[in-house]
Amino acid sequence: MKKDQLFTRRRALLAGAAAVGAVGTAGVFLWGEDAKPVRAAAPAAGAPAHSLPLKPSAYRLQPLTGYGPPRTVPGRTPVRHEPLLKLTGRGRTMVLTFDDGPDPRYTPGILDTLAHYDVRAMFFVCGEMAADHQDLLGRMADEGHVVGNHTWTHPLLTGLTRRQIHSEMSRTSDVIEEGCGEPPRWFRAPYGAWNRAAFQLGAELGMEPLGWTVDTLDWTAPGTGTIVDRVEKGAAPGVVLLSHDAGGDRSQSVRALRSYLPQLLDSGYHITVPHRRYT
Ligand SMILES: [Zn+2]
């Protein structure tokens, strides 16, 4: 009960900060298979908890009449001001994310390691890669991984028009739906370069924005040992880890996972994927 109250207080504080346009607070969200969607029983400061990320423009997406079932209505995704960056929840939990794929040279090796340890991860795929490797998308979905949208061509979204951003996102969502059987629920902007249109369009397409907490910088090919070290140093409860399974030679990333994943598990970390709260 205490914990709930604290959480409610924190949400209220964050809601207050959002209301005055403060930015810079790391986005957090609740994770966990066993964690029920957080419904603060009585939000302390008036605003319901779910109003935190909403901007006025988001209200037009909501039905104006009728109440229906409270939440569980699909497609109701808030428009955020910033991406979610880490998890909140109980225990030593982390999320592994792999971007830019799928690439048949590296993605299968990553999937093999995850399967070996019976661990689920997230793959933020690019449409132009995914379109050529639908089999890998199917395997990701079959093995319980979460497939997210990372745009079609991996552009810097901040240099695109709204129409171009929409095209990058929606085409990729279509390919993911074809390969996985359902549209993506998560979006990640290339280079972590977000803008207002990306948040709005992502929400319209039913996706939550996910950033990361720790970047392994594996794309610089610093050596397998260095990647492993970065993961070990960065490991902490709630961390969302960024790695890559495509975009260059990712053999170090594949090898590093074989080393750090068992180490994380031995250290008591629960590697999981986030669950959406709003849909
Ligand atoms: Zn990327």
py3Dmol code that shows the C-alpha trace and the ligand (Angstrom):
import py3Dmol

protein = """\
ATOM      1  CA  MET A   1       0.000   0.000   0.000  1.00  0.00           C
ATOM      2  CA  LYS A   2       2.799   2.365   0.889  1.00  0.00           C
ATOM      3  CA  LYS A   3       4.497   1.588  -2.346  1.00  0.00           C
ATOM      4  CA  ASP A   4       1.338   2.320  -4.279  1.00  0.00           C
ATOM      5  CA  GLN A   5       0.967   5.637  -2.550  1.00  0.00           C
ATOM      6  CA  LEU A   6       4.530   6.545  -3.315  1.00  0.00           C
ATOM      7  CA  PHE A   7       4.052   5.602  -6.883  1.00  0.00           C
ATOM      8  CA  THR A   8       0.912   7.660  -7.104  1.00  0.00           C
ATOM      9  CA  ARG A   9       2.725  10.596  -5.611  1.00  0.00           C
ATOM     10  CA  ARG A  10       5.503  10.241  -8.128  1.00  0.00           C
ATOM     11  CA  ARG A  11       3.063  10.071 -10.984  1.00  0.00           C
ATOM     12  CA  ALA A  12       1.323  13.159  -9.730  1.00  0.00           C
ATOM     13  CA  LEU A  13       4.591  15.005  -9.489  1.00  0.00           C
ATOM     14  CA  LEU A  14       5.537  13.988 -12.983  1.00  0.00           C
ATOM     15  CA  ALA A  15       2.120  14.986 -14.227  1.00  0.00           C
ATOM     16  CA  GLY A  16       2.629  18.379 -12.677  1.00  0.00           C
ATOM     17  CA  ALA A  17       6.004  18.726 -14.322  1.00  0.00           C
ATOM     18  CA  ALA A  18       4.582  17.764 -17.679  1.00  0.00           C
ATOM     19  CA  ALA A  19       1.805  20.268 -17.315  1.00  0.00           C
ATOM     20  CA  VAL A  20       4.217  23.148 -17.104  1.00  0.00           C
ATOM     21  CA  GLY A  21       6.189  21.846 -19.987  1.00  0.00           C
ATOM     22  CA  ALA A  22       9.220  20.684 -18.049  1.00  0.00           C
ATOM     23  CA  VAL A  23      11.367  18.256 -19.941  1.00  0.00           C
ATOM     24  CA  GLY A  24      14.400  16.269 -19.086  1.00  0.00           C
ATOM     25  CA  THR A  25      12.829  13.803 -16.690  1.00  0.00           C
ATOM     26  CA  ALA A  26      13.670  10.346 -17.868  1.00  0.00           C
ATOM     27  CA  GLY A  27      10.594   8.612 -19.150  1.00  0.00           C
ATOM     28  CA  VAL A  28       9.764   5.595 -17.093  1.00  0.00           C
ATOM     29  CA  PHE A  29       7.172   2.937 -17.417  1.00  0.00           C
ATOM     30  CA  LEU A  30       6.059  -0.119 -15.644  1.00  0.00           C
ATOM     31  CA  TRP A  31       7.193  -3.451 -16.863  1.00  0.00           C
ATOM     32  CA  GLY A  32       6.425  -6.972 -16.061  1.00  0.00           C
ATOM     33  CA  GLU A  33       4.360  -9.986 -16.870  1.00  0.00           C
ATOM     34  CA  ASP A  34       3.008 -10.052 -13.362  1.00  0.00           C
ATOM     35  CA  ALA A  35       2.589  -6.356 -12.982  1.00  0.00           C
ATOM     36  CA  LYS A  36      -0.948  -5.252 -13.496  1.00  0.00           C
ATOM     37  CA  PRO A  37      -1.490  -2.013 -15.322  1.00  0.00           C
ATOM     38  CA  VAL A  38      -0.983   0.666 -12.779  1.00  0.00           C
ATOM     39  CA  ARG A  39      -4.289   2.232 -11.937  1.00  0.00           C
ATOM     40  CA  ALA A  40      -3.645   4.660  -9.186  1.00  0.00           C
ATOM     41  CA  ALA A  41      -6.632   4.245  -6.932  1.00  0.00           C
ATOM     42  CA  ALA A  42      -6.898   7.927  -6.155  1.00  0.00           C
ATOM     43  CA  PRO A  43      -4.460  10.186  -7.923  1.00  0.00           C
ATOM     44  CA  ALA A  44      -3.203  12.679  -5.407  1.00  0.00           C
ATOM     45  CA  ALA A  45      -3.213  15.790  -7.523  1.00  0.00           C
ATOM     46  CA  GLY A  46      -6.369  15.663  -9.524  1.00  0.00           C
ATOM     47  CA  ALA A  47      -5.045  14.566 -12.867  1.00  0.00           C
ATOM     48  CA  PRO A  48      -5.611  10.909 -13.567  1.00  0.00           C
ATOM     49  CA  ALA A  49      -2.380   9.029 -13.904  1.00  0.00           C
ATOM     50  CA  HIS A  50      -2.829   8.373 -17.580  1.00  0.00           C
ATOM     51  CA  SER A  51      -3.047  12.049 -18.384  1.00  0.00           C
ATOM     52  CA  LEU A  52       0.689  12.412 -17.848  1.00  0.00           C
ATOM     53  CA  PRO A  53       1.793  12.073 -21.439  1.00  0.00           C
ATOM     54  CA  LEU A  54      -1.265  13.526 -23.108  1.00  0.00           C
ATOM     55  CA  LYS A  55      -1.141  16.763 -24.930  1.00  0.00           C
ATOM     56  CA  PRO A  56      -4.308  18.609 -25.773  1.00  0.00           C
ATOM     57  CA  SER A  57      -4.058  17.467 -29.380  1.00  0.00           C
ATOM     58  CA  ALA A  58      -4.303  13.884 -28.220  1.00  0.00           C
ATOM     59  CA  TYR A  59      -7.827  14.364 -27.005  1.00  0.00           C
ATOM     60  CA  ARG A  60      -9.177  14.533 -30.480  1.00  0.00           C
ATOM     61  CA  LEU A  61      -8.171  10.912 -30.872  1.00  0.00           C
ATOM     62  CA  GLN A  62     -10.445   9.883 -28.067  1.00  0.00           C
ATOM     63  CA  PRO A  63     -14.125   9.184 -28.380  1.00  0.00           C
ATOM     64  CA  LEU A  64     -16.199  12.078 -27.146  1.00  0.00           C
ATOM     65  CA  THR A  65     -19.253  10.080 -26.284  1.00  0.00           C
ATOM     66  CA  GLY A  66     -19.792   6.957 -24.252  1.00  0.00           C
ATOM     67  CA  TYR A  67     -17.536   5.522 -21.648  1.00  0.00           C
ATOM     68  CA  GLY A  68     -17.249   1.877 -22.532  1.00  0.00           C
ATOM     69  CA  PRO A  69     -14.823  -0.327 -20.711  1.00  0.00           C
ATOM     70  CA  PRO A  70     -12.148   1.632 -18.864  1.00  0.00           C
ATOM     71  CA  ARG A  71      -8.908   1.224 -20.845  1.00  0.00           C
ATOM     72  CA  THR A  72      -8.391  -2.149 -22.583  1.00  0.00           C
ATOM     73  CA  VAL A  73      -9.704  -0.250 -25.591  1.00  0.00           C
ATOM     74  CA  PRO A  74      -7.155  -0.981 -28.282  1.00  0.00           C
ATOM     75  CA  GLY A  75      -5.560   1.830 -30.146  1.00  0.00           C
ATOM     76  CA  ARG A  76      -5.553   4.303 -27.319  1.00  0.00           C
ATOM     77  CA  THR A  77      -1.964   5.403 -27.197  1.00  0.00           C
ATOM     78  CA  PRO A  78      -0.946   8.605 -25.468  1.00  0.00           C
ATOM     79  CA  VAL A  79       1.097  11.244 -27.249  1.00  0.00           C
ATOM     80  CA  ARG A  80       4.257  11.685 -25.254  1.00  0.00           C
ATOM     81  CA  HIS A  81       6.796  14.514 -25.069  1.00  0.00           C
ATOM     82  CA  GLU A  82       9.743  12.220 -24.670  1.00  0.00           C
ATOM     83  CA  PRO A  83      10.490   8.562 -25.143  1.00  0.00           C
ATOM     84  CA  LEU A  84      10.319   6.037 -22.367  1.00  0.00           C
ATOM     85  CA  LEU A  85      13.876   5.339 -21.324  1.00  0.00           C
ATOM     86  CA  LYS A  86      13.788   2.754 -18.612  1.00  0.00           C
ATOM     87  CA  LEU A  87      11.581   0.427 -16.687  1.00  0.00           C
ATOM     88  CA  THR A  88      10.145   0.763 -13.278  1.00  0.00           C
ATOM     89  CA  GLY A  89       9.109  -2.293 -11.410  1.00  0.00           C
ATOM     90  CA  ARG A  90      10.166  -4.818  -8.921  1.00  0.00           C
ATOM     91  CA  GLY A  91      13.516  -6.497  -8.783  1.00  0.00           C
ATOM     92  CA  ARG A  92      16.484  -6.681 -11.054  1.00  0.00           C
ATOM     93  CA  THR A  93      14.874  -6.483 -14.447  1.00  0.00           C
ATOM     94  CA  MET A  94      16.420  -5.435 -17.716  1.00  0.00           C
ATOM     95  CA  VAL A  95      15.349  -5.234 -21.346  1.00  0.00           C
ATOM     96  CA  LEU A  96      17.633  -6.121 -24.252  1.00  0.00           C
ATOM     97  CA  THR A  97      16.948  -4.325 -27.533  1.00  0.00           C
ATOM     98  CA  PHE A  98      18.507  -4.949 -30.933  1.00  0.00           C
ATOM     99  CA  ASP A  99      18.166  -2.330 -33.666  1.00  0.00           C
ATOM    100  CA  ASP A 100      18.417  -1.908 -37.434  1.00  0.00           C
ATOM    101  CA  GLY A 101      17.816  -5.519 -38.508  1.00  0.00           C
ATOM    102  CA  PRO A 102      16.933  -8.083 -39.340  1.00  0.00           C
ATOM    103  CA  ASP A 103      20.158  -9.197 -40.990  1.00  0.00           C
ATOM    104  CA  PRO A 104      20.485 -12.899 -41.870  1.00  0.00           C
ATOM    105  CA  ARG A 105      24.188 -12.763 -41.021  1.00  0.00           C
ATOM    106  CA  TYR A 106      23.697 -11.763 -37.392  1.00  0.00           C
ATOM    107  CA  THR A 107      20.066 -11.892 -36.295  1.00  0.00           C
ATOM    108  CA  PRO A 108      19.825 -15.718 -36.283  1.00  0.00           C
ATOM    109  CA  GLY A 109      22.839 -15.949 -33.980  1.00  0.00           C
ATOM    110  CA  ILE A 110      21.230 -13.525 -31.555  1.00  0.00           C
ATOM    111  CA  LEU A 111      17.946 -15.405 -31.703  1.00  0.00           C
ATOM    112  CA  ASP A 112      19.785 -18.676 -31.058  1.00  0.00           C
ATOM    113  CA  THR A 113      21.422 -17.307 -27.919  1.00  0.00           C
ATOM    114  CA  LEU A 114      18.159 -15.840 -26.640  1.00  0.00           C
ATOM    115  CA  ALA A 115      16.433 -19.182 -27.275  1.00  0.00           C
ATOM    116  CA  HIS A 116      19.206 -21.078 -25.533  1.00  0.00           C
ATOM    117  CA  TYR A 117      18.623 -19.096 -22.356  1.00  0.00           C
ATOM    118  CA  ASP A 118      14.869 -18.880 -22.869  1.00  0.00           C
ATOM    119  CA  VAL A 119      14.982 -15.079 -22.853  1.00  0.00           C
ATOM    120  CA  ARG A 120      12.734 -12.628 -24.672  1.00  0.00           C
ATOM    121  CA  ALA A 121      14.055  -9.395 -26.196  1.00  0.00           C
ATOM    122  CA  MET A 122      12.970  -6.522 -28.434  1.00  0.00           C
ATOM    123  CA  PHE A 123      13.954  -6.027 -32.050  1.00  0.00           C
ATOM    124  CA  PHE A 124      13.485  -2.592 -33.569  1.00  0.00           C
ATOM    125  CA  VAL A 125      13.520  -3.438 -37.246  1.00  0.00           C
ATOM    126  CA  CYS A 126      13.844  -1.286 -40.343  1.00  0.00           C
ATOM    127  CA  GLY A 127      11.215  -1.842 -42.987  1.00  0.00           C
ATOM    128  CA  GLU A 128      13.646  -2.130 -45.867  1.00  0.00           C
ATOM    129  CA  MET A 129      15.499  -4.890 -44.023  1.00  0.00           C
ATOM    130  CA  ALA A 130      12.362  -6.572 -42.760  1.00  0.00           C
ATOM    131  CA  ALA A 131      10.710  -6.669 -46.184  1.00  0.00           C
ATOM    132  CA  ASP A 132      13.519  -8.899 -47.443  1.00  0.00           C
ATOM    133  CA  HIS A 133      13.612 -11.122 -44.391  1.00  0.00           C
ATOM    134  CA  GLN A 134      10.064 -11.833 -43.389  1.00  0.00           C
ATOM    135  CA  ASP A 135      11.137 -15.278 -42.238  1.00  0.00           C
ATOM    136  CA  LEU A 136      13.215 -13.686 -39.492  1.00  0.00           C
ATOM    137  CA  LEU A 137      10.301 -11.506 -38.425  1.00  0.00           C
ATOM    138  CA  GLY A 138       8.178 -14.628 -38.206  1.00  0.00           C
ATOM    139  CA  ARG A 139      10.807 -16.336 -36.097  1.00  0.00           C
ATOM    140  CA  MET A 140      11.030 -13.372 -33.726  1.00  0.00           C
ATOM    141  CA  ALA A 141       7.275 -13.419 -33.217  1.00  0.00           C
ATOM    142  CA  ASP A 142       7.115 -17.202 -32.887  1.00  0.00           C
ATOM    143  CA  GLU A 143       9.778 -17.157 -30.216  1.00  0.00           C
ATOM    144  CA  GLY A 144       7.997 -14.524 -28.170  1.00  0.00           C
ATOM    145  CA  HIS A 145      10.130 -11.485 -28.935  1.00  0.00           C
ATOM    146  CA  VAL A 146       8.685  -8.021 -29.367  1.00  0.00           C
ATOM    147  CA  VAL A 147       9.167  -6.500 -32.802  1.00  0.00           C
ATOM    148  CA  GLY A 148       9.200  -2.720 -32.867  1.00  0.00           C
ATOM    149  CA  ASN A 149       9.209  -0.141 -35.646  1.00  0.00           C
ATOM    150  CA  HIS A 150      12.511   1.628 -36.406  1.00  0.00           C
ATOM    151  CA  THR A 151      11.364   3.343 -39.647  1.00  0.00           C
ATOM    152  CA  TRP A 152      11.819   2.148 -43.216  1.00  0.00           C
ATOM    153  CA  THR A 153      15.220   3.617 -44.181  1.00  0.00           C
ATOM    154  CA  HIS A 154      16.645   4.762 -40.830  1.00  0.00           C
ATOM    155  CA  PRO A 155      16.618   8.494 -41.604  1.00  0.00           C
ATOM    156  CA  LEU A 156      17.087  11.390 -39.225  1.00  0.00           C
ATOM    157  CA  LEU A 157      13.422  12.136 -38.630  1.00  0.00           C
ATOM    158  CA  THR A 158      14.098  15.700 -37.564  1.00  0.00           C
ATOM    159  CA  GLY A 159      15.028  16.486 -41.181  1.00  0.00           C
ATOM    160  CA  LEU A 160      11.854  15.062 -42.711  1.00  0.00           C
ATOM    161  CA  THR A 161       8.409  16.411 -43.374  1.00  0.00           C
ATOM    162  CA  ARG A 162       5.480  15.077 -41.456  1.00  0.00           C
ATOM    163  CA  ARG A 163       4.302  13.237 -44.540  1.00  0.00           C
ATOM    164  CA  GLN A 164       7.692  11.577 -44.965  1.00  0.00           C
ATOM    165  CA  ILE A 165       7.803  10.541 -41.324  1.00  0.00           C
ATOM    166  CA  HIS A 166       4.351   9.045 -41.638  1.00  0.00           C
ATOM    167  CA  SER A 167       5.422   7.071 -44.695  1.00  0.00           C
ATOM    168  CA  GLU A 168       8.576   5.797 -42.960  1.00  0.00           C
ATOM    169  CA  MET A 169       6.535   4.628 -40.010  1.00  0.00           C
ATOM    170  CA  SER A 170       3.401   3.276 -41.613  1.00  0.00           C
ATOM    171  CA  ARG A 171       5.119   1.240 -44.332  1.00  0.00           C
ATOM    172  CA  THR A 172       7.280  -0.371 -41.686  1.00  0.00           C
ATOM    173  CA  SER A 173       4.291  -1.139 -39.487  1.00  0.00           C
ATOM    174  CA  ASP A 174       2.629  -2.827 -42.457  1.00  0.00           C
ATOM    175  CA  VAL A 175       5.633  -5.058 -43.093  1.00  0.00           C
ATOM    176  CA  ILE A 176       5.828  -5.987 -39.418  1.00  0.00           C
ATOM    177  CA  GLU A 177       2.150  -6.841 -39.369  1.00  0.00           C
ATOM    178  CA  GLU A 178       2.637  -9.061 -42.412  1.00  0.00           C
ATOM    179  CA  GLY A 179       5.598 -10.863 -40.907  1.00  0.00           C
ATOM    180  CA  CYS A 180       4.469 -11.101 -37.303  1.00  0.00           C
ATOM    181  CA  GLY A 181       0.703 -11.245 -37.600  1.00  0.00           C
ATOM    182  CA  GLU A 182       0.161  -8.054 -35.656  1.00  0.00           C
ATOM    183  CA  PRO A 183       1.249  -4.430 -35.949  1.00  0.00           C
ATOM    184  CA  PRO A 184       4.063  -3.118 -33.759  1.00  0.00           C
ATOM    185  CA  ARG A 185       3.222  -1.509 -30.432  1.00  0.00           C
ATOM    186  CA  TRP A 186       6.593   0.187 -29.978  1.00  0.00           C
ATOM    187  CA  PHE A 187       8.568   2.705 -31.994  1.00  0.00           C
ATOM    188  CA  ARG A 188      12.156   3.896 -31.721  1.00  0.00           C
ATOM    189  CA  ALA A 189      13.472   6.907 -33.645  1.00  0.00           C
ATOM    190  CA  PRO A 190      16.754   6.351 -35.499  1.00  0.00           C
ATOM    191  CA  TYR A 191      19.696   7.940 -33.630  1.00  0.00           C
ATOM    192  CA  GLY A 192      17.295   8.644 -30.786  1.00  0.00           C
ATOM    193  CA  ALA A 193      16.331  11.830 -32.641  1.00  0.00           C
ATOM    194  CA  TRP A 194      12.720  12.458 -31.723  1.00  0.00           C
ATOM    195  CA  ASN A 195      10.434  15.291 -32.636  1.00  0.00           C
ATOM    196  CA  ARG A 196       6.845  16.223 -32.061  1.00  0.00           C
ATOM    197  CA  ALA A 197       5.640  14.681 -35.310  1.00  0.00           C
ATOM    198  CA  ALA A 198       7.330  11.391 -34.449  1.00  0.00           C
ATOM    199  CA  PHE A 199       5.521  11.235 -31.101  1.00  0.00           C
ATOM    200  CA  GLN A 200       2.188  12.206 -32.615  1.00  0.00           C
ATOM    201  CA  LEU A 201       2.341   9.932 -35.632  1.00  0.00           C
ATOM    202  CA  GLY A 202       3.688   7.053 -33.577  1.00  0.00           C
ATOM    203  CA  ALA A 203       0.742   7.386 -31.194  1.00  0.00           C
ATOM    204  CA  GLU A 204      -1.691   7.536 -34.098  1.00  0.00           C
ATOM    205  CA  LEU A 205      -0.259   4.265 -35.309  1.00  0.00           C
ATOM    206  CA  GLY A 206      -0.692   2.785 -31.839  1.00  0.00           C
ATOM    207  CA  MET A 207       2.956   2.793 -30.836  1.00  0.00           C
ATOM    208  CA  GLU A 208       4.713   3.873 -27.658  1.00  0.00           C
ATOM    209  CA  PRO A 209       8.125   5.539 -28.061  1.00  0.00           C
ATOM    210  CA  LEU A 210      10.977   3.626 -26.472  1.00  0.00           C
ATOM    211  CA  GLY A 211      14.481   5.001 -26.075  1.00  0.00           C
ATOM    212  CA  TRP A 212      17.224   3.314 -24.081  1.00  0.00           C
ATOM    213  CA  THR A 213      19.143   3.678 -20.864  1.00  0.00           C
ATOM    214  CA  VAL A 214      22.512   2.186 -21.756  1.00  0.00           C
ATOM    215  CA  ASP A 215      24.125   2.273 -25.200  1.00  0.00           C
ATOM    216  CA  THR A 216      26.686  -0.474 -25.767  1.00  0.00           C
ATOM    217  CA  LEU A 217      28.094   1.524 -28.727  1.00  0.00           C
ATOM    218  CA  ASP A 218      28.529  -1.878 -30.337  1.00  0.00           C
ATOM    219  CA  TRP A 219      28.168  -0.274 -33.774  1.00  0.00           C
ATOM    220  CA  THR A 220      31.657   1.197 -33.373  1.00  0.00           C
ATOM    221  CA  ALA A 221      32.981  -2.389 -33.189  1.00  0.00           C
ATOM    222  CA  PRO A 222      35.046  -1.656 -30.067  1.00  0.00           C
ATOM    223  CA  GLY A 223      35.794  -5.333 -29.443  1.00  0.00           C
ATOM    224  CA  THR A 224      33.646  -8.051 -27.938  1.00  0.00           C
ATOM    225  CA  GLY A 225      35.241  -7.648 -24.509  1.00  0.00           C
ATOM    226  CA  THR A 226      34.523  -3.932 -24.447  1.00  0.00           C
ATOM    227  CA  ILE A 227      30.880  -4.503 -25.293  1.00  0.00           C
ATOM    228  CA  VAL A 228      30.615  -7.078 -22.510  1.00  0.00           C
ATOM    229  CA  ASP A 229      32.275  -4.666 -20.067  1.00  0.00           C
ATOM    230  CA  ARG A 230      29.851  -1.897 -20.971  1.00  0.00           C
ATOM    231  CA  VAL A 231      26.900  -4.165 -20.359  1.00  0.00           C
ATOM    232  CA  GLU A 232      28.278  -5.281 -17.010  1.00  0.00           C
ATOM    233  CA  LYS A 233      29.038  -1.731 -15.910  1.00  0.00           C
ATOM    234  CA  GLY A 234      25.692  -0.467 -17.152  1.00  0.00           C
ATOM    235  CA  ALA A 235      23.588  -3.259 -15.698  1.00  0.00           C
ATOM    236  CA  ALA A 236      21.076  -2.007 -13.151  1.00  0.00           C
ATOM    237  CA  PRO A 237      17.427  -2.541 -12.377  1.00  0.00           C
ATOM    238  CA  GLY A 238      15.206  -1.084 -15.068  1.00  0.00           C
ATOM    239  CA  VAL A 239      17.899  -0.612 -17.674  1.00  0.00           C
ATOM    240  CA  VAL A 240      16.977  -0.784 -21.349  1.00  0.00           C
ATOM    241  CA  LEU A 241      20.081  -1.854 -23.233  1.00  0.00           C
ATOM    242  CA  LEU A 242      20.791  -0.838 -26.845  1.00  0.00           C
ATOM    243  CA  SER A 243      22.657  -3.115 -29.255  1.00  0.00           C
ATOM    244  CA  HIS A 244      22.479  -3.750 -32.992  1.00  0.00           C
ATOM    245  CA  ASP A 245      21.953  -6.818 -35.135  1.00  0.00           C
ATOM    246  CA  ALA A 246      22.496  -5.031 -38.463  1.00  0.00           C
ATOM    247  CA  GLY A 247      23.914  -1.936 -40.120  1.00  0.00           C
ATOM    248  CA  GLY A 248      27.472  -3.246 -40.469  1.00  0.00           C
ATOM    249  CA  ASP A 249      29.632  -6.047 -39.151  1.00  0.00           C
ATOM    250  CA  ARG A 250      27.824  -7.050 -35.980  1.00  0.00           C
ATOM    251  CA  SER A 251      29.729 -10.232 -35.212  1.00  0.00           C
ATOM    252  CA  GLN A 252      31.067  -8.641 -32.008  1.00  0.00           C
ATOM    253  CA  SER A 253      27.517  -7.904 -30.888  1.00  0.00           C
ATOM    254  CA  VAL A 254      26.539 -11.529 -31.504  1.00  0.00           C
ATOM    255  CA  ARG A 255      29.539 -12.854 -29.570  1.00  0.00           C
ATOM    256  CA  ALA A 256      29.144 -10.356 -26.752  1.00  0.00           C
ATOM    257  CA  LEU A 257      25.568 -11.468 -26.106  1.00  0.00           C
ATOM    258  CA  ARG A 258      26.765 -15.052 -25.656  1.00  0.00           C
ATOM    259  CA  SER A 259      29.005 -13.805 -22.907  1.00  0.00           C
ATOM    260  CA  TYR A 260      26.971 -11.153 -21.088  1.00  0.00           C
ATOM    261  CA  LEU A 261      23.573 -12.812 -21.188  1.00  0.00           C
ATOM    262  CA  PRO A 262      24.544 -15.769 -18.968  1.00  0.00           C
ATOM    263  CA  GLN A 263      26.430 -13.342 -16.729  1.00  0.00           C
ATOM    264  CA  LEU A 264      23.370 -11.145 -16.295  1.00  0.00           C
ATOM    265  CA  LEU A 265      21.238 -14.177 -15.542  1.00  0.00           C
ATOM    266  CA  ASP A 266      23.799 -15.462 -13.047  1.00  0.00           C
ATOM    267  CA  SER A 267      23.733 -12.064 -11.364  1.00  0.00           C
ATOM    268  CA  GLY A 268      20.028 -12.489 -10.800  1.00  0.00           C
ATOM    269  CA  TYR A 269      18.717 -10.274 -13.578  1.00  0.00           C
ATOM    270  CA  HIS A 270      15.364 -11.066 -15.075  1.00  0.00           C
ATOM    271  CA  ILE A 271      15.510 -10.245 -18.767  1.00  0.00           C
ATOM    272  CA  THR A 272      12.096  -9.399 -20.063  1.00  0.00           C
ATOM    273  CA  VAL A 273      10.093  -7.274 -22.458  1.00  0.00           C
ATOM    274  CA  PRO A 274       7.860  -4.397 -21.427  1.00  0.00           C
ATOM    275  CA  HIS A 275       4.130  -4.649 -21.364  1.00  0.00           C
ATOM    276  CA  ARG A 276       1.998  -1.823 -22.597  1.00  0.00           C
ATOM    277  CA  ARG A 277      -0.129  -0.199 -19.990  1.00  0.00           C
ATOM    278  CA  TYR A 278      -2.660   1.526 -22.150  1.00  0.00           C
ATOM    279  CA  THR A 279      -3.802  -1.105 -24.596  1.00  0.00           C
TER     280      THR A 279
END
"""
ligand_1 = """\
1
ZN
Zn 19.072 2.437 -35.490
"""
view = py3Dmol.view(width=600, height=400)
view.addModel(protein, "pdb")
view.setStyle({"model": 0}, {"cartoon": {"style": "trace"}})
view.addModel(ligand_1, "xyz")
view.setStyle({"model": 1}, {"stick": {}})
view.zoomTo()
view.show()
